[in-house]
Each structure stands twice: as C-alpha cells, then as structure tokens.
Amino acid sequence: MVEFWDRIIPPAATIQDCDFLERALELKPGSRVLDVPCGNGRHAVELARRGCRATGVDLSAEFLELARRAAGELSVEYRLGEMRDLPWREEFDAAYCWGNSFGYLDYSGVGAFLGALARALKPGGLVAIDSAVTAETILSAIPRQRWHRVGDLVILSEPRYVGSESRLDVEYTSIQNGVIETKRASSYVFTAAEQVRMLQAAGFEIVALNGGIAGEEFTLGSPRLVIIARLGGARRSARGTESSG
C-alpha cells in the first residue's frame, strides 16, 4: 500500500495543495510548519522548496524512507512516531493534517492528537485539517467497490461501514506481477460539527470551514472538508479563504 499511495497522487495535486496551505496558513520563508502524519513527505518537501522549515512525523518507516529520499538536500526534519506523540512545545507557526489522516483516530485518540498539536504550536498558530471521510461527504455515496490502476499496480478497494462504531473499514486487494495481497484500513467518520467541537475543546478557534481548497462552501455531498483553525488567537479569516465557522 505504501507504493500505491506514493504513486497515485500526481505532482500537480501537491502543488495545488501547497498553494492553498501557503495562503491559508499564512506561511512565508522561515515559517516552521509541522506535517503530521507526513506519509511520503510530498507536502513538506514542496513547502521546504518555498523556504519553509518543515518537520514531518509518521508512524511508517517505509514512508519516511521515501520522504527523506524525496527531500534530498532540502532541510526537512523527519521523525518516526505516532501522531498523538508530539514532543514539541510552542515551536511551530503552523501545522496541517492532510489526506484523511484525521479519521485514523477514534474520539479519545483525536482528543489526544489535538492536545499534542495545540502544545506544539505557538500561540496564534494556524492548523489545516483535510478529510474526505467526513460524514456529510462519505455516507451519502459509499461505493461498493472501486478499482484503481497505477502502472503495473492494480488495487481493488471494498468498503464496509460499521454503524455501531461510526467507522469505515476498507479492504484493499493489490495485484502486481501476479502477486495478490490483501490489507485492511479503518477511518472513523465524524460530522463536520463534531470535528469543530473537538478542535474548540483543544483550544482552537475556527477560521474557515470549506468544501475544498478553492474556498468553496462545505455542504452535504462536498467531496472533502478542509478546516482552518487558529490556536488561541483572535477570530479572523485566513488569506484566500472565507470564514464560515
């Protein structure tokens, strides 16, 4: 699965994401930014190219190896660790949790993560959270199965929603060079309001609640939810976004 996620996202998507993050998080050369979890480091590397001092955290040693290779001579710090275990105190100007990673944790796990994130940010620091498994997005159109192809790698994904846990379990079957392998992943499904309340409980104030990186309104059926929040700062809109929280 590491190879699949490393190959499936086109470079243009990373550029677009980072254009948005640069605006919404008010990043400038020298800004310290935390990418958690960072996966293959595609965003951290691009933001480092733009002059940011990026740090990435991920639980996967395989992903971090790809991230370090992608960074090359760029100054990007990578740390092997769990997203709830952030050792920093008031060190980062901004942070982001991208690509559905917010859904990896249940309620108590999200609380621990947001608490650790709040401690790692400087007062007034901004955070961006991106999720395509928000209830208003995912529950209206869960496909029974989907096929994905990246070069010689073919993936079949088969989701199952567990209502008693508000959890989406997905079984991934990969086919490559005649080898078939099956792995499972789970994401907890929260409503937009639940995510807002969890952020507020951790000391964040909502700046924007959008349905994508173009600043569109989040509503039922939006393909994703992008939240921008500020830690302990006055409520104000981030550049390029529209406050609707």
HELIX and SHEET records of a PDB file:
HELIX    1   1 VAL A    2  ILE A    8  1                                   7    
HELIX    2   2 PRO A   11  ALA A   24  1                                  14    
HELIX    3   3 ARG A   42  ARG A   49  1                                   8    
HELIX    4   4 ALA A   61  ALA A   71  1                                  11    
HELIX    5   5 SER A  101  TYR A  104  5                                   4    
HELIX    6   6 TYR A  107  ALA A  120  1                                  14    
HELIX    7   7 ALA A  135  ILE A  138  1                                   4    
HELIX    8   8 GLY A  163  GLU A  165  5                                   3    
HELIX    9   9 ALA A  192  ALA A  201  1                                  10    
SHEET    1   A 7 VAL A  76  LEU A  80  0                                        
SHEET    2   A 7 ARG A  53  ASP A  58  1                                        
SHEET    3   A 7 ARG A  32  ASP A  35  1                                        
SHEET    4   A 7 PHE A  92  CYS A  97  1                                        
SHEET    5   A 7 LEU A 121  SER A 131  1                                        
SHEET    6   A 7 LEU A 225  LEU A 231 -1                                        
SHEET    7   A 7 PHE A 204  ASN A 210 -1                                        
SHEET    1   B 4 ARG A 146  VAL A 150  0                                        
SHEET    2   B 4 LEU A 153  VAL A 162 -1                                        
SHEET    3   B 4 ARG A 167  GLN A 176 -1                                        
SHEET    4   B 4 VAL A 179  TYR A 188 -1                                        
END                                                                             
